[in-house]
């Protein structure tokens, strides 16, 4: 299926709301640094504020995401965006205040809207035909790549050309606009909640925890981005390359991500999303090794473009995998938990490489970060195998494991497929899988329409 199915006015409106909600997030860490850089110890304080902001995102995303309800998602998402708007406005107004006050506002700015990423993705996939979900997610990835490519230049231009606190004012205005723009989108998304999942947040947490291998693989996939953004300037100095090349090289990474997302959505790729992710992870780790070893600017740039394309593919495959293993009512929460896990992986990889920079060369620090990504990949792969093994009942019985984790027989599995619920049915002689909301998966895991 082409992108024509997602080229319509409701999706365009969603894009505008998503841009307004995500630009402040992309600007925030660098904006924190510019906010206080002219004060004594400004860069150190700015780095701490950025870390507190990211911590707010990591803690807030799973906490708020698990409380999202499909039938009343709009007011919940709007409330979170409003908290972000007020927090950024507070940073704008109190930029000269004590670091403790700024830290509290930075934490709220990260935590308040942290569930918006998962909620908006669930809204988008609920707005498009079932067969166009892959294209919709690819469109979202292209949009986010563009935002993250433009945000550093926008933040720097405002902070240096207008005032150090100007990015905070823009962030507050955009988040307020996003909160208001939610009323131009659907109020929520369809979800069939039954059994254990409908009993409350505790049951939903158990369902979400069952997909931990997906989150671990997400953490591994962001290691390359952390290494590229945080260690690249030091690596260029080690290679006697002008540090001014860092900006264009990182822009190449973002352009590669946009191109990779576009290509991923153009066609159906072999294998299930989980296998696609595991195939691409060694590739992106190999890119990290090459970045650490090659001495030429053009070669580093080419490798980063390829790494960006692989990064986009991994992210899309991971989100499609979540749609396979999660019930519709828990999708937004799963996206939010995955968002937090990715942020934690980014922070862990960056902290490891940054700490090693004090004792080893930048190229060695990058290799250490790649090693961490490989360890996380191995842990995620082991978890994937355990998840697959758990779906096969002892004694050769035909068993279907529904998205809520309960076993049903083959007749129930067929009924569930007809109802559109995600089921994995494993008979004694082979595997019959029914995908998530896209419909029954056949022919080696592809959906009935060969669209995903």
PyMOL commands that set and color helices and strands:
alter all, ss='L'
color gray80, all
select helices_A, chain A and resi 3-6+9-36+42-65+70-93+99-112+116-127+130-161+166-184+195-199+201-209+212-221+223-238+245-264+273-293+297-325+328-356+362-390+394-396+410-419
alter helices_A, ss='H'
color red, helices_A
select strands_A, chain A and resi 399-402+407-408+423-427+430-434+441-442+446-447
alter strands_A, ss='S'
color yellow, strands_A
deselect
rebuild
show_as cartoon
